[in-house]
Structure formats: C-alpha cells, structure tokens
C-alpha cells in the first residue's frame, strides 16, 4: 500500500508556448526502444530496408549486408549478402528485396542509378547487378527503391520525388509522381508508403530546421492533390522532453515499417549517437487498440515491466490521452496530482488485463504542470503533463 507520494521536479526550461506547425496524428506509437544490442553499435547507419516480416534488416556499405533474427529471437550478424558478384565495383545504398526475396534492388552512390540482381534458384548465387533502365528509370540520377507493395508494384524515388511503378509484361513502368502527377512526395530523409498507398511516413525538418522528425501524410485521393500531413506522437514537436530542451539537435530519419504497419524501425540519435530504434503501433487512426497475436509479437508487446507512455498531445487543451502497457493482469490506479502533491482526480482504479490501455483526461482546474501517476503492485510510474488553458 502506498501511503505517501513525494514529487520532486525541475520545472525550469519548460516552454509554455509551443508552436505546432502540424497537428498531431491520431494514431499512437510506443516509446522508441533500441532495436539492436549494444554489441552491434558499430553498424553504419545509412538508408536501410526491412523484409516484409520485419525479421531481417539490409543496408549497404561497400557491399550489401543483412542482420537477422535467429529462432530464439536474437539479432545476429551482420553478414554479407553473398556471393553477390559485381557489388565491390559499386557503392550500394538502400538495398531492398522483393517480397519473394529473389530479386535485389539497390542504388549505386557513385552514379545514383538503380541496379537489380536476381538470385539463381538452383545455385543460390546472386547474378551480376544490371543497371535498371526499364521504361524511363534512371533517365536522370537519384533513383531509389522504397518498398514493394507486391511482386508487381513498388514505390520508387526518381529525382528525389516518389513514384508508383508497376510491372507490365515483365517490364517496370514508373507511371507518375505519387500521389499525383507533379506532386510527388519529397524523399530527402526517407519515406515509406503503406501498401494501400493512402498514407506515407517520412522524415522532415518541418518548421524546425535543426530537428528532423517523423510525420505521416494521409492521402485521401490519389487523383487530386488532396493530402493531410500530421506529426507522429514520438516526434520532437509533440514530445514534452523536447519542449524542455532535453533533445536539442535530435533527429529521426528513414522510417521503415513492416508490411502490416505494426512496427516502425528508424534511425535516431536520442543519446547523441545514431542507432536503430523500433516503435510499435498502439492505437490506429480509428482510435482502436492494436494488439498482435503471433507468439513473436506477444513476447515483444508484453514486456516484463510496466510501460507508462508520455501523454499525447502534450501540452494539451482541453484533453489528453494517457496510455500504459501491463505485462500481466494486475491491480492499478491512475491518478492526477498537482505539483505540490494534491490529488486532482482518480482516472482508473481496479484490476486490468495484460496489454495496452488508454484513458482520456480532461477537466483541469488551471493552466500548468500536473503529475500523472500509475500506481501498481510493482511500483509507481509518474510523468509530467502540461495543460494550457
């Protein structure tokens, strides 16, 4: 039983006047975690890709390398994707495998043109890379493969603008700039497009030229120019730690998602060193909780420790959402306190099952800093939230 809660806060440096260029996206992503163990910290952090299952990551650095999850769920590697004849003559970047894992596309950093090579099913040897000149590709430099929707449809970048390409009679056609002719999305710091083509995740400096951060663009009509850009809750402009100056110079780049959109891997420098991070979709754009059911996902989504996520949005008016994740069924209470320790409201109290839970908070008496506390059998988890009236 917790009889007394003592709060100590350093409130200096918190800005009460944050300017948001883009509204917060309705979907909610979990607090980013390092994807790889520290023993793999020496990996180069250049543009990369994931296989559709999210268990293999490819990157280019003088050759094409991959890291992968073993049957026990541990990351292994890096290993060369070999034998891959001809690669040492190039500087491969952004390697992407087709869904059947039999064709590899990459960009040569010397010429910025796309190449492809095919795996021989019999010998299991990769063929020599061939420049990719199908029907308009590589007319000018700066071509990249982003990701595949299926074996006959892919998103590519041509001259730093996204394009939709389809295969017809064995040939690829980069039909037009995507989402519409003349209005292709900029790719500068990486883009990933969901398989319906109706949403794109990308990195941009936005209104803050010093911090690249993660955005989503909802594309409502692929024929017109209609689109809406919003910032993700894990990005700098929506993160209270950024507002208090903790993440000056922070960057989040090259988001890449699994085909089911439940995991997002990206590169970030949260501790001043660039590393791979992973975030998981908690709530989709419809407000529905996303809970995976496979054994691999279950082991990830239900950790041994309680996770109490930063509220979103923050600062907020008139309401905000608190979310937490329990490793197993347990009794909890969720309370709001003033900075001097007075209880303002009790939001939840009782026994909750394992998994994700969300609570909407409103009705604050005055502008200022409040404390949200999740009180459980294993401890107390607290965070600052900011209400602006």
N, C-alpha and C positions, 0 to 999 in steps of 0.2 A: 504494500500500500504506500502510495506516495503522499506524504503529509504536507510537504512544503516544496515549492519550486522557486529557485532563486535564479534570476536572469541578470546577466552582465553583458552590456552591449557597448560597442564602439560605434556611435552614430555619426561621427564626423565624416565628411566627404560624400554623404549621400545627397544626390541632387533631387530636389522636389519638383523640378521642371524638366522632364524628359520629353524630347521631341521625337515623335514616331512618324517616319515618312510613310510606312506601310502598316496596315492593320495586322493584327495577329491572326495567323491561320487557325481555323477551328480544330484541326487535328492536333494531337498532343503526342510528343515523342519523349521517351525516357531520358533521364540524365545520362549523358555520354560516358562510356567506360572504355578503357584501353582494350583494343581488340587482341593484341598480342602480348605475350610475356616480355618482361624487360630484357630477356636474353636475346630477343630479336630486335632490339632497339637500333641495331646498326643498319637496318634495311634502308635503302634510299626511298624517299617519299615523293615519288613522281606520279603522274597520272596512272591510274590502275583500273582494273575491272574485276568483277566477280563473276563466277559461274552462276547459273540461274538458281542453284540450291544454296549459294552463299557459303559453301564449304571450301572453296578454292579461290585464291586471290592471285592475279597475274600482274606483273609490272615489267617494264623494260629498263635495262641498264646495261648497255653494251651487248647484252643478249636478252632473251625473254626468260624470266624466272617465274616460279609459282611457289606459293606456300599453301598448305592444305591441312585439313583436319583428319587426324587418324581415327580409327574406330573408337578410341577412348575419349574422343572429343578434344584432344590436344593439338595445337598448331605445330606443324613440322615444316622444315625447310630453312632457307629457300633452296630450290633445285632448279637447274636449267631445264627448260622445255626442249629436250634434245633427244636424238640428234636433229637439229634444225639447220640444215645446210644453207650457207649464204648469209646468215644473220650477222656474223662478225664483220661483214662488209658494210653493215648498216649501223645506225644508231636507233634501235627500235623504241618506240614510245606508244603508250596507250594500247597494249595488246588486248584483243577481245576475241574470245572463242564463240563460234556459233553454238546454238543450243545443243546440237548433236556432238559438240566437241571435236569435230573432224576438220574444221577449217579455221585458220587463224588469220586475223586482220591486224595490221599494225601500221604505224606511221614512221617513216624514216626522218629523223630530226635534222638530217643534212638537207634534204630536199622538201620536207613537209608534204610528201606524197604518200598515198595509201598503198600498201602491199598486202598480198594474201598468199598463203601457202596451205597445202592440203595434206592431211595425214593419209598415208597408204594403209588401207585396212589390213592388208596381208603382212607387210613387213613392219608395220607400226613405226615407220620412219616418215618424218616430215619432208615434203618436197621443197625444192628451191623457191624462195619468195619471187613473186611476179608482180610487177607494177600493175596497179588496178586502173585500167583505162576504159572500163565499161561506160559507154554512152554518156560522156560528159564528166565523169570523175576525173579529178586531177588535171583539169584544163588549166587551172591556176593552183598554186600551192596552198598549204594549210588545210589538209583534209584529214579527218579523223573518223573512226567508227566509234559511236557512243554505246549503243546496246542494240540487241536484236529483240524484236517482238516475236518472231518465229523464224523458221529457216528461209522464208522468202520475203521478209520485211525487216528493215533495220533503219535506225536513225543514224545519220552521219552528220559531220560538220564539213561544210565546204566554204572556204574563205571566212572562217570564224562565225558562220551562221548555220543553224540547224536545218537539216533537210530530211525528208522522208524518202527512202529508196525502196523500190520493190523489184523482185526478180521476175522477169518475163522471158520465157523460152531460154532459160539458162543465162540470161544477161541481166545485170543490175541497171536500174534507171533511177537516178536521183530526181524524182519528179519535180519538186519545187521546194522553195524555202518553207520551213514549218514554224508556226502553224498555218501560214498562208503566204502566197507569193509576195515577195517584197518585204515581209515582216518576220524573217527567221529569228529565232531566239539567239542572243549572243552567247558564245561558248567560253569566253575568256578564262574563267576559273572553274570550268567543268559544268556539265549539265547531264541530267538523266531524265528520260521520259518514260512514264508509265505505259504499260502495254496497250492501254486503250487510246493512248495519245492525247488524253484530255487533261493531263497535268504534267508539269515539268518541275523538277527540283534542280536548283542551280545555286552557285555561289557568286556573290557580287559585293562590291563595296557599298552599294546603296547610297544613303545620304552621308555615310561616314567613310571618308576616303582612307582611313587608317585601319579599318577593321573589315575584312571580308567575312561575310556571314551567309547563312543559309536561308533561301527563300523557296516558295512554291508559287507556281503560276497556274491558275485554273483556266483552262482553255474551254470556253463554252461552245464555240462554233468554229470548226476548222476551216470554214469558207470565209468568214468575215475576220475582222481584226479584233473581235471581242476577246478580252482576256483580263484576268484579275490577278495581281501579284500581292502576296502576303508573306510575312516573315514567320519563320518557324519559332516555336517557343524556346528552343535551345540556343537561339542565336543571340548575338550581343545586345541588340536593341531591346530584347524582351527579357533579358536576364538581369536580375537585380544586382548580381555581383559586378556586372559590367558597369551598371549605373553608379556603383560606389567606388569605381576606379580600380577594381582588382584585376581586370583583364585588359589593361591598356595594351594596344598592339595585337590583340587576339585575332587569329584568322581561322576560318573554317572553309575548306576548299574541297573541290572534287567529290561531291556526294555521289554515291553509287548504291543502288538499292537492289535487294533480291527481287525476283520476278513477282512475288506475292506482295511486295511493298511492306513487309513486316519488319525488315531490318534495313538500316541505312549505315553504311560504312563511309567515313570521310577522313580527311587529313586535317589535323588541328594542332595548335601549339599552346595548349592550355597551361603547360608548365614550362613555357619558353622553348621547348624542343618539339619539332614536328613529329607526330606519331599517328598511327591509325587508331581511330575511335569507332565505336559502334553504338547506335541508339536504336531503340525498338518502339514500334508504333503502339501506343497505349489506347488512344481514342481516335477513331477515324473522323472524317469530315462530317459525318451524320450524328456525331455525339455518342456512337456506340463503342463499348469497350472491345478491345481486340485481345483475345486470349487464344494462344496457339494450342494445338492438341497433340502434336507429334512428341515423341519421347525426347528428342534432342532439344526441341524448343521448350518443353516443360522443364528440363533441367536448367535452362537458362533463365526462363521467365519467373521461376520461383526460387530465388536465391535463399541462402541460409540466413541472411539478415533481412530485417525490415528496411524498406526503402521509402523515404518520405520526400516527395518531389517538390521542387520550388513551385509556388503557386503561379498561375497564369491567368490573365496578364498580371504584370507587376511593374510599376504601380497600376492601380485599377480604380474604376468608378463606373457603375455603382456596385459591381460584384466581381468576384474572382473564383477560381476553382482550385481546390486542393486535391491532390491525388497521392495515394500511397499503395504499396505492394507488400503483401504479407506472405511469408514463406509457408505458413500453415494456418489452420484455424486457430483463432485466439481472441481473447477479450481485449478491447481497446477503447479509448475515449479520445475524442478530438476536441480541443478547446482553444479559444482565442483569449489572449491576455493583453492588457496594456503593458507598456514598458516598465511600470512600477509594480507589476505582478498581480494586478486586479483582474479577476476573471470577467471577461466581457460577454462571452457566450459559450454554450456547450453544443457542439455540432453533431457529435455522434457518441454513442455510449452503448456497448453491448458486445456480443460475440460475432465475429466476422469470419467468413471462409477465406481460404488462401486465394491469392490473385490480386488483381487491380481493383481499386475502389476510388470513387471520386465524390467530392462534396462541394456544392456551390455555397459560397459565403457572401453575405450582404448585411446591410443594416448597421454599419459602423457609425458611432456617435459623432466623430470628428475626424478631420484630416490628421494624418500622422503615421507613425510606425506602430505596428502591432506584432504580437508574437503568436504564431500558430504552433501548438504543441500536440504531438501524437503520443499519448501515454499508453504504454503496452506492458505486457508481462516481462519483457526483456529489457525495458528501458524507456527513456523519454527522448523524443526526437523533436527538435524545435527549429523554426526558421522565422526570419523577419519578413513581414509583408507590409506594403505601403499603400494606404488609402488616400487618394486625392479627391477632396470634395469639390 
